[in-house]
C-alpha cells in the first residue's frame, strides 16, 4: 500500500512539474497588453503597413472566396481538422476594432488572441514572432484603416484532443519560442533584410520545411523541403542544389522569379504561383534582391546542382514505343521532341531539377490538374499547361512521367500508377 502511495505521489509530482514547465515555456517573453504604449498613425505609416501586410500575404488567408477583404472565414484544412481564419477588419464586435496595437503585437509575437487564448499555428506566428514591434504597429494601422465588416468568426472544427488549449500549450512547448529577429553582425544589411523577410513576414519555412506527425518543424530543418499538409504539393528544399537551391543562380534570375513568376528554364507553379501573385510581385526590387542575397547564402546550397538525380528503381513499362508515343502525342508540341522546351514559353524537361528531384508529387499534380504561372506585370499572359485528369489513365500518366524522368540524359526514378492514383484521389477526381 505504501509503495502504491509513493508511486501515486511521484506521478503527481511529475505531472505538476511537467505542467509547470509547459506553463513557464508558454509565457516566455509575454507582451503586457496593459502597459501604456504610444501608438501614432499617419498616411505614411498606413502605406508602410499595407506593404508589410502584402509581404506577409495576410489577405490570402484572411479573405474567404467571394468574401470581403480581411473579413476572415476561410477554412484551412489541416491533418487535425479545419481552422477558420479570423476577421481582421476594424469591426468592434467581430473584428479587431476593440483591439489595441499591443493586442495585435501579442498575436504576432506570442500567438495569443486578445483574450489571451492560444492561437493555432495555421496562423504562422512561429514565423511572425520575428516581426519587429514597429512593423507590427504599421500593419495594425493599415488594418484599422480598412472598411469594417461585421462577420462573426467561425468556430474551428478540430478533432479531440487537438481542439484543447492544453494540447496546444504542449505543442508550443515543443515547437515555439518567441523572439524578434536579431540581425547577424557577421552579415551585411542586405543579407539581414533578406533573412528578416524570408524567415519572418514571408514565413517561407511554413511550406518549405518538413513537418512531423504533430505538424511541427525544427529549426535545423528549416527550408529543407516538405510536403504541404492537405494540399499535396511538395515545397522543394531551398538548401539543396538538387531541388530548389539557388546559390548558382544570378541575383537577377532570383528576383525575376519572385517578381514575375518566371525565370529562364523555370516558373512558379502550384501554391508558389499564388505567393508570387498575391505577395512577392508587389515587393520592391531592393527587398527581392535582399531575399535573393539570403537565399543564395543558405547553408548546404553552395554546390552547383548535378544535371540529373541519381538513378532510381526501374519498373515495368508499357514499352519504349508506347511511352514515347504518349509523350509525342501530349507533350512534345510544347516541351519539344528532346525535352528542350520553348524559350519564354514552356520550360525544358531535360536536365530540369523539377523533373528529376526525388519527389514526383508536383509532376503528377501538374499532369493531372495542369496550371499556369501567375499573371504578373512582368508576365501578364503566362503560358500554361492543360489538365490531363480526364484524358490519361493512372498507368498512362505514370508511364509518360517515367519516360520524361529517364530520357535526354535524365536519370531519375520511375513513377507508379499507385502514386498517381493516390494523388488523383486526394484531388477529389
Secondary structure, 3 states (H helix, E strand, C coil): CHHHHHHHHHHHHHHHHHHHHHHHHHCCCCCCCCCCCCCCCCHHHHHHHHHHHHHCCHHHHCECCCCCCCCECCEEEECCEEEECCCCCCCCCCCCCCCCHHHHHHHHHHCECCCCCECCCCCCHHHHCCCCHHHHHHHHHHHHCCCCCCCCCCCCEECCCCCCHHHHHHHHHHHCCCCCCCCCCCCCHHHHHHHHHHHHHCCCHHHHCCCCCCCCCCHHHCCCCEEECCCCEEECCCCCCCCCCCCCCCHHHHHHHHHHCEECCEECCCHHHHHHHHCHHHCCHHHHHHHHHHHHCCCCCCCCCCCCCCCCCCCCCCCHHHHHHHHHHHCHHHHCCCCCCECCCECCCCCCHHHHCCCCHHHHHHHHHCEECCCECCECCCCEECCCCCCCCHHHHHHHHHHHHCCCCCCCCCCCHHHHHHHHHHHCC
